[in-house]
């Protein structure tokens, strides 16, 4: 069976959405599917004329009846083009973060994307959402919930953290340096930590918003914390296991996530977490394995970190719960099974 994926940008990018897409593509290919990857352009979700023309050429060249899977980044912005071909090809929307829920966009942009995405989603044979929260947001657009299937990303670990300190010292954040990830808030929260013995290691792409990253570097230097807050570049995804295992506490300051794979990864390695109570984050973090703070609140984030660092009994309990998180997860093969069943159901 031939399957077409429409995914804008370079597939090797180290974001949760692209990692998810790579896993699905690899899994289907290993099961004998002929997977064809199409990149309509690198300027989505605000494509120019050249990218939209390329998008049209891609869909026009696909044989009628062949299945097309469209990444959420390429759905709403190309609604009119999708409408031209949705009757001749079964289409599947792969929804990571709906654009109308992206905190990086202003209200005018969100309103536009909600209109476009709702129209595009109504043309889909099936919609695959990466979280229950994402499904709920799509349902609120008037989409029939029976069309929406949830397939969560999975975090797999071969070796988990074995030894925990009395109190966490090695703090970790894995997130690209973009405004919605909240690094500026994290830096502010760390300035007045009561416990003096800590080091914060951050890993992420420094080039996505260069001006923002420069601001973060300047903030760290202005507080004299350049030896305490380390703003590292991205590590290859396969090299991250040791980074996770060597940390004591994972902190994700993002104001919103549809399904944060990095939290699931931290937990599957047995690392307790601190994250915002927003979006799909609460469905990732089981009760007792982390502390959830008020979104966009520096005071709430600082209080959560201080609580974990300053309360040895609490930290011990969090570690115990996180250490067993792996028992509740599935392997990626389980997700590929689900994906394959969905594909067969629409042929």
N, C-alpha and C positions, 0 to 999 in steps of 0.2 A: 504494500500500500504506500502511496506517495502522499506525504504530508508537507505542506508549505507553512513556514513560520515567517511572519513579518515583524521584524524587530529592528527599530532604528538604532543607529550608533554601533559601536564596536562591542561584540558579544563578550570580550574578555574583560570588560570593566568590572571592578571589584565593588559592586553594590549588591544588595540582597536580591533585587529583581533580576539582574543579569545572571547571578549565580543560580537562581531558581531556574531560569530559562535554559542555562547550559545543562543542568542536571536532567531536565525533562528531555531535551534534544538528544543528549548522550544516551539516556535510557531507552528511548524509542529506537534510536539507531542500532543499538546493541540487540534489539529484539527483531531486527529485520526490516523496519520501516525505512523507506527512502525519504529521508528528511532533507528538504531544500530550504536553506536560510536566505532570506531576502532583506537587504538593508535599503530602505527607500531614501535615507539621508541622515546626516548627523545633527540636523538642526531642529528635531522634534523636542518639545511639543509645539514649537512655533515654526513650522516648515515654510520655506520659501517656495516660489513657483517651480524651481528646478526639482525640488524633492517631491512635490505633489505630482509633477509630470512623471517622475520616475515611479512613483507609487502606482499611477494609472497604468503605466507600461507593464509593471510587475503583474498586476491583477489581470490585465488583458491577455497576458501570455500564458496564464495558468489554464490548463484544460478544464472544461466544464465537468463538474462532479468531483473534482479533487478538493480535499479538505484544506482550509486555510485557517491558521491559528494566528491571531493578531494580539500582540503585546499591547497593554493598556496605554503605553506612551504613544502608540501609533493609531489609536482608535478614534477618539473624538476629533482630533485635528484633520482627519481624512474622511469624515462622515459622508460627504457627498460622493466621493469616489467609491467608497465601500458600498453605498446604496446601488451603484450601477451594476455591481457584480454579485450581490448577496443572493440573488434568486438562482444563479447558476452554479454557485459553489457553496457547500455547507461551511459556515464560518463559526469559529469559536473565539470568544474574547477571553484573554488571559489577564485578569485584573489584579494588579499588585496594589498600587495606590491610585484610586480614581483622581484624575487631574482636578476635579472640582473640590477635592478635599485636601489638595496640596497646600500646606501653610505658606509656601514660598510665593504664592500668587495673590494678587489683590482681589477685592470682591468683584470687580468688573470681569476680570479674567475667569474667576471661579464660576460666575454666572454664565459666561459664554461656554465654558467647557461642560458645565452641567447640561446645557441645552444640546450641545453636540454629542456628548457621550450618551445621553439618554436616547437620542435618535439612532445612534450607531448600535447601541446595545439591543434595541428593539429588532434589529436585523439579524441578530445572532441566533444560531441554532442552540448553542449551549454557552453558558458563561461560567468560567472557572475563577473563583475568588480565592485568594490566599489566606483569608481569615473569616471568621464569623462576623467580625465587625465590618469588613468590606462588603460582605453579603448584605448586611443590614442597610448600609449606605446606598447600595444599588437598589434594594427593594423600595427605599424611600423615593426613588425616581419613578416608581410606578411599574417596574419590571416584575413580571411574574416570578415569584420565588421558586417555583418548580423548575425553572430554567437555570437556576444558579446552584452550582456544586462547589463545595469548599474542599480544597486540597492544600493543607498547611505545608509550608516548607519544613524539612526535617533536618535536625542537627545530629550528626553521627560522631561518636568518639570511640577510639580504640583503647585509650588509656585516660583515666580521670585523675584529678588531683587527689593525693593520698594523705598529705600532712597539712594541717591548718595551724596557723599561729594562734596565740591567745587573742590578739587583736589584729585587724588587717593593717598592713603597712603598704603593700604593693597594690596600688589602685590602677585600674585599666579602663580605657575607653577606646572602642573601635568604631569609628564613624568618620566619614569624609567631612572635610572642613567646609561646611556650608551653613548658612545662617539658621536654617530650621533644625540643625542638629544640636544647637545650644551650647557650643563650646565657650562662648563669652560668659554665659551664665555659670557654667561649671568653674571657670577660672575665678569669677567673683565669689562663688561659694567656697572655694578652697582657701581663699586668702585668710579667713579668720577661723580655720579649723582649730579646735581646742588641743587636739593631739599633735605635738610637734614632729612626731616620727612617721612621716609618710612620703611617698613618691608617686606621682601620677604619670603614667605612660599612655599617651594617645597615639593612635595609628589611623591614618586616613590619607585620602588624596588631597594634596595641597594646591592643586591646580584648578579645581572646579570653580572656585571663587577666590581668585588670587588676592583681591583687595581685602577680603574678609580674613584670609589666613594671615596676611601681613598685619592686620589689626590684632589678631590673636597673639602673634609673636610680640608685638609691641606691648600688649597688656601684660603678658608674662614678664617681660623685661622691666616694665615700669614698677611692678610689685617686687622685683628682685627674686623671682621664683624660677629663674631659668634652669636651676639645678634640681628643682622639685617637680616642675611641670614640663614634661618632655613632649614636644609636638613633632612626632616622627611622621615620616611618609608612610605610604601603604606597604604592607608586607604581602607577599603572595599568599593566597588563601590557604594553600596547603602547608605553609610555614607557620600558621597561627596557633596550632595546637600547643606548642611549648609556651607561647606567649600567654595563652589562657591558663595553662596549668601553673605557671609561675606567679600568677596574680592571686590576690586574696579577696578582692572585691571588684565587681564590674559596675561601672557607672555609665548610664546612657541618659544624657540631659535633653534629648530630643523633645520638642513640644508636641509632636504627633508622629505616630507610626501606624501603618496598617497591620503589619506583622513583622516585628524586628527580629530578623534571623540572628543577629549578634547576641541578643538576650538568650535565645534558645541555645546558641552555641556555648555561651558562658555557663549556662545552667547544666548542659549535658556534660560539661567538664567538671561539674561540681562546684562552680563558683557562685556564691550568692550575689544578688544584684540590687542596685538602686536605680529606679526609673520613674518616669512620669506616669500618673494615672490618666492615660489618654489614649484614644484610638483603640487599636488592637493589643496594646501592651498588657492590660490585665488578663487577657486570655492566654498569654504566653507565660506569665509569672504566677506559679501556684502560690496559694497562701502559705506563708511561713518560709518561702525561699528567697524573699526579697522585700524591700521597702519601697512603696510607691509614694511619690511626692506630688504636690499640686503643680500642674503644668505652668511653665513660665514664671515660676516663683523662686527667686534666688534664696529667700529665707527658708522656704520649705525644703529645697534641695540641701541647703547647708545643714538644716536641722536633721534631715534624714541621714546624711553622712556622719554627722557628729554622734547621732544615736547609735549607729552601727559600730563606729570606731570606739566610742566611749563605754559601751555596755558589753562586757565580755560574755555574759550569759546569753544575751540576744544574738550576738555574732555566732556563738557556738550552735545555737538552735537553727539559725539560718543556714549554716554550713551543713548541718545534719540533713536538713530538708533538701538542700541543693544537691547533696551527694547522692540522693536517691532519685533525682529527676529523670535520669536516663531510663529508668524502668517504665516510664509512661510514654516514651517516644517510639516511633516506628522507623524503619530504615527507608531509604529512598526507593527501594524496589517496591515497597507498598504503594508509594505515590505513583510510580510508573504503572502499576497494576490498575489503579483508579483511573489514571489518564487514559490508558488503553481501553478500558471498559467504556468510558465516555465516547471515545472516538468510534468504537464499534457501534454504539447505539445510534449514531447519527448518519451512518452510511446507508 
